[in-house]
Amino acid sequence: MRTAATRTEHRMTVGEFLDWSEEQADDARYELVAGVPLRLMAPDNLRHAQIQANASQALRRSVAEAGLPCRVYDAGPGVAVGADGDECRIRDVIVTCASEIDETAHLVPEPVVVVEVASPSTRLADVNDK
């Protein structure tokens, strides 16, 4: 779930957003939606957390059983989306098989699987916007 957009003078690119988010004094998490940073509300409920954990475990098991050189990330790092380069979303689970990964990066490179757990209260936005 997210709160109202923070005020900005112009629409940010993903690069500008990552720089901006590093400068924020709080520990809040943000997503970039259509060039506007939105503060994420936390925490998720236990049902959401359990579904996310189940998805993450299933994907880790599948990757390991298949012997794939892939990594599975839980919510935290972002995924750049959108043709205009103005969206950065934090997904519940992300799989990447990128050959090189910068462990200090805030974006998951070359995502091949992206999981978003849809909540009843935000289902329309989770399905349509994300």
NORUR-V930344 format. One record per backbone hydrogen bond with DSSP energy under -0.5 kcal/mol. NH is the residue of the N-H (numbers start at 1). CO is the residue of the C=O. If there is no record, write none. Layout:
# NORUR-V930344
NH&CO / NH&CO
This chain:
# NORUR-V930344
3&39 / 6&37 / 12&35 / 14&85 / 17&13 / 18&14 / 19&15 / 20&16 / 21&17 / 22&18 / 23&19 / 23&20 / 24&21 / 31&38 / 32&88 / 33&31 / 33&36 / 34&32 / 35&86 / 36&33 / 38&31 / 39&4 / 40&29 / 41&1 / 49&45 / 50&46 / 51&47 / 52&48 / 53&49 / 54&50 / 55&51 / 56&52 / 57&53 / 58&54 / 59&55 / 60&56 / 61&57 / 62&58 / 63&59 / 64&60 / 65&61 / 66&62 / 67&63 / 67&64 / 68&63 / 70&68 / 71&96 / 73&94 / 75&92 / 76&77 / 77&74 / 78&106 / 79&89 / 81&87 / 85&82 / 87&81 / 88&32 / 89&79 / 91&77 / 91&89 / 92&115 / 93&115 / 94&73 / 95&113 / 96&71 / 97&110 / 103&101 / 105&102 / 108&78 / 109&107 / 112&95 / 113&95 / 115&93 / 118&116 / 122&119 / 123&119 / 123&120 / 126&122 / 127&123 / 128&124 / 129&124 / 129&125 / 130&125
